[in-house]
């Protein structure tokens, strides 16, 4: 990742075989975890670091389509889906009570 926003450490989590999982922290102190597969990304952060979100957006080539707003232990979660963000948003909303628990906020693409 070239010219990436002040990430000073990023380590791969080898527990996943279907996607790539990394954790790290930025120079500004934001701890983060990402779960990445081609055309898909979930970013969890220790606080709302919009510069980091924008940086991942530039790297992915598109913006996140939603933010989870009701997660107590991980309050800053954003999700990207290049193939069909509308369908993914509908899936998250319709998963029983999960949509309510996550408190989804749809973002403009």
C-alpha positions in Angstrom: 0.0 0.0 0.0 1.8 3.1 -1.2 1.5 6.4 0.5 -0.9 5.1 3.1 -2.2 7.3 5.9 0.3 7.2 8.7 0.0 3.4 9.4 3.0 2.5 11.5 2.2 -1.1 12.1 0.0 -3.7 10.4 0.1 -7.4 11.0 -1.7 -10.3 9.3 -4.1 -12.4 11.4 -3.6 -15.9 10.0 -6.7 -17.4 11.6 -8.8 -16.7 8.5 -8.5 -18.8 5.3 -11.3 -17.2 3.3 -10.3 -13.6 3.6 -7.4 -11.4 4.8 -7.5 -10.1 8.4 -5.1 -7.5 9.6 -4.7 -5.3 12.7 -2.6 -2.3 13.3 -2.4 1.2 14.5 -1.7 4.6 13.1 0.8 7.2 14.0 -2.1 9.1 15.6 -2.9 6.2 17.9 -6.0 4.7 16.2 -6.1 1.0 16.6 -7.8 -0.8 13.8 -8.8 -4.2 12.4 -9.7 -4.9 8.8 -11.3 -7.9 7.2 -10.6 -7.8 3.5 -11.6 -9.9 0.5 -11.5 -8.8 -3.2 -14.1 -5.9 -3.5 -15.1 -6.1 0.2 -13.7 -4.5 3.4 -14.8 -4.1 7.0 -12.8 -1.5 9.0 -13.1 -1.5 12.8 -11.4 1.4 14.7 -10.8 2.4 18.3 -12.2 5.8 17.5 -13.7 7.6 14.5 -10.7 8.4 12.4 -12.2 9.8 9.2 -8.8 10.3 7.7 -8.2 6.6 8.0 -11.6 5.8 6.4 -10.8 8.1 3.5 -7.4 6.6 3.1 -8.8 3.1 2.9 -11.4 4.5 0.4 -8.6 5.8 -1.8 -6.8 2.5 -1.6 -10.0 0.5 -2.4 -11.0 3.0 -5.2 -14.5 3.6 -3.8 -16.2 4.8 -0.6 -17.8 2.8 2.2 -21.5 2.3 1.8 -22.5 2.0 5.5 -21.4 2.5 9.0 -22.5 0.5 12.1 -23.5 2.9 14.8 -24.8 0.8 17.7 -21.9 -1.5 18.5 -20.8 -0.9 22.1 -17.4 -2.5 22.2 -16.4 -1.5 18.6 -18.2 1.8 18.0 -16.5 2.8 14.7 -17.1 0.3 12.0 -17.4 1.0 8.3 -18.1 -1.4 5.4 -17.2 -1.3 1.7 -18.7 -3.5 -1.1 -17.8 -2.8 -4.7 -20.0 -5.4 -6.3 -23.5 -4.6 -4.9 -23.6 -2.3 -1.9 -27.4 -1.9 -2.1 -27.9 -5.6 -1.9 -25.4 -6.0 1.0 -27.1 -3.2 2.9 -30.5 -4.9 2.4 -28.9 -8.2 3.6 -27.6 -6.5 6.8 -30.9 -4.9 7.5 -32.9 -8.1 7.0 -30.8 -10.4 9.2 -33.5 -10.8 11.9 -32.6 -8.3 14.6 -29.0 -7.7 13.4 -29.9 -4.6 11.4 -31.4 -3.1 14.6 -28.5 -4.2 16.7 -25.9 -2.7 14.3 -27.9 0.5 13.9 -26.9 0.8 10.3 -26.3 4.2 8.8 -26.3 4.3 5.0 -23.6 6.4 3.5 -23.7 8.2 0.1 -21.6 6.5 -2.5 
